[in-house]
Amino acid sequence: MSRLLVRDLDPEVVKALKQQAARHGRSAEAEHREILKQALLGTKKKSFAQILVDMPNVGEDSDFKRLDDSDSVDVFD
């Protein structure tokens, strides 16, 4: 593994890093690694199937029925 030294950070940045690390239950160094990893490599994209599985059940099929043009209401009359 490579090492990276970051110099001349503002004290408020270091404080925020330590606070965020504490919230996530890890060291500031581990938090720094995770921030860099997410910023540079991003997160793994979900498959379309996984997105569908993760969708919440928000109603009945009839709630999402598509209206035909004859069923639509003209709001500009």
Protein Blocks (a to p, Z undefined) as FASTA:
>chain_A
ZZdddehiafklmmmmmmmmmmnopafklmmmmmmmmmmnopadddfklmmmmpccfbdf
klmcccdfklpccfkZZ
